[in-house]
Amino acid sequence: MKKQVVVIHGGDTFDSYEEYLSYLKNTKVNLERFKHEGWKDSLEKNLGKNYEVISPEMPSWNNAKYLEWEVYFENLIHHVRPNAIFVGHSLGSIFLAKYFSENEYPKKALAVLLVSTPYAVKGEKGMADFILPSSLSKFSDQVKNIFLYHSVDDPIVSFSDLKKYKNALPSATLRIFKNRGHFITPKFPEIVREIKNI
């Protein structure tokens, strides 16, 4: 039976509808972005025939709401077998960290890999309702293999957020890069190797 890998993509979230409308009005459309194939798109091919990659299109990803993502994710996990590997990128990463910290996952997760993960707690602006609880201990209790990927030059998520995760998840494994930005790249061979070694 193929090993399942569930990939939760990134997105944008806003503290108000007005902020979202302002973003839409002031954002320049880049047609090249629509042609771009990133590492998530080729993950199943790069992992090979022993893996099944599930990449759901999370609801309203450009104005994401945590509750909507949680409801959709809970419908999705009925189809996910035990010992699946979860990969989150950017907003998808903080979603997984929050979900596993606040909920009992009904099946065993083999590993969770978090890439360019924002760290937001109550009182911070900019992450809407994607706010972490005061403790991530439930996450580390449920998932023994947690990997944190971050690049020093990430222009979107501060490298200091990785340090906050390391404090909150001391048993997590850190993978630090110097020049990968926000991991908007066509290839990510290190994560392919990591998944194969789990």
N, C-alpha and C positions, 0 to 999 in steps of 0.2 A: 504494500500500500504506500502511495506517495506521501511524503512529509509535507504538511501544509504550512505555508508562509502567508500570513495576513499582513498586508501593507496598508497603513493608514496615512494618506497624503496630507500635505499641509494646506493652508488656506489663510484667510484673513478674518479678523473679528473686530468689531467696533463697539465702543461704549454707548453709542447712540445711533439712531437711524440718520440723523443729520450728519454725523461724521461719515457714515457710509456714503450718503449722497454726495458729500463734498469730495470724497475719495474718487467716486465714479466721474464726477465732473472734471477733476484735475489730473486724472491719470491718462497718460498718452498710450494709445494702443500700439503695440509692437507686433507686427505680423510674423516676424521671425519666431516669436515665442510659440505660436501655434504649430510651427513645423518642427519644433524641438522634441527630440526623443531623449528622455533622461534615463538614469540608471534604474529607476523603478519600472519603466516600460520594458526594459530588456532583462529584468531580474529572472524571470522564469526560464528564458532561453539560456542565460548564463549559469543558472544553477543546474540545469540538465533534467533528464527524464525522471529522476527520482523525486522531483519536487512539483507541487502544485501551488502556484502563487495566486492568491485572491486579493484583488485590488478594488475594493468598493469605492464608488463615487459617493463620498459623504455629502449629506444634504447642505445646500446653501453654502458651499465652501468659500465663496467670496464675501459672505457676511454670516459666518458660522455662529451657531448657538449651541452651547454644550448640551443642553437637554435634547435637542433634536439629534445630535450625533449619538448620544447615549441610547436613545430609543432605537435608532437605526442599527447601532452596533449590537444591541441585545437581540434584535431579530436575526442579525447575521450570525452570531455565535452559535445559534442552534444548528448551523450547518458546518461548524468547525469541529474537527475531531480533537480528542485529547492529545496533548504533546505538540500542539501547534507552536510555531514561532511567530511572534508579532514584531513588526517593524513599523516605527512611526517616524515621520519626518516633520520637523517644525511644529505647526499647530497639531498635527497628528500625534506627535510625541507627547506634548503636554496632555493631550486627550487621554492617551494610554496611561500616563503616570497618574492622572487624576482618577480615571476609571478603576484601575487596579488598587488605588489607595482608598477608595470609598466603597467598593463593592466586593462581594465574594464572587470570584470567578468560578463558575460551576464545573469547569473541567481543568485539568492540570495544563498550565502553559509551560512549555519547555524552556522558552527564553523570550525576553523582550529586548529589542535593540532600539535605542532612541537616538535620533540624528538631529543635531542642531535644535536642542530642546529649550524653549523659553521657560523660565521659572517665575511664576507669578503667585503672590499670596494676597490675602484679603487687604484691601486698602490701596492696591496698586492699580493704576489706570492703564488702559491699552490692551487688556486681555479679556474684557467683557466678563463672561461667566466661566471662562477657562481658568479658574483660580484653584490652586492646590490647597488641600487641607493642611492643617498645622503639622501633621505627621505623615510620612510616607511609609511607616513601618508595616502597614498591611500589605503594601505593594511588595516589599522585600520579603515578607513572610510567605506570600503566595508564589512568588517567582524567584527562584534561586539564581538564575542566570540573567543578570541585567547588564547590558552594555551601553555605555554613553559615548557617542561620537560627537566631536566638536572641533571646529577649526579656529585657530587663534584669530584669523582674519575675517571671521564671519561678519558681514556688514548688517545683518538683520537681527541676529540673536547674540547678545553680548557674551563674550567668552567667560565673564564673571558668573554667568548662570550655571556653567558647568561646575564651578566650585561649590555653588549652593546645592546642586544635586549630589555632589560627592559627600557633602556634610549630611544630607538627608538620607542618602543611600550608601553608607560606607562600604558595603560589600560589593557594590557595582564595579565593573571593570571599565576603566577609562581608555578611550582611544583618541589621542590628541593629534591633530594635523596642523600644519603651518599655513598652507596655501590652498585650501579647498573652498573658501568662502562659505556659502550657505548650502553647499553640496548640490548645486543646480548644475550637475555635470552629466555627460552622456555615459560615463563609466564610473563604477565604484567597486573595483576588484576586491578591496579589503573586506567589504561587507559580504560579498559572495563567498570568500574564503571563510569568514567567521561563521556564516550560516552552515556551510558544509562541515565545519569542525564541531558544531554543537551536537 
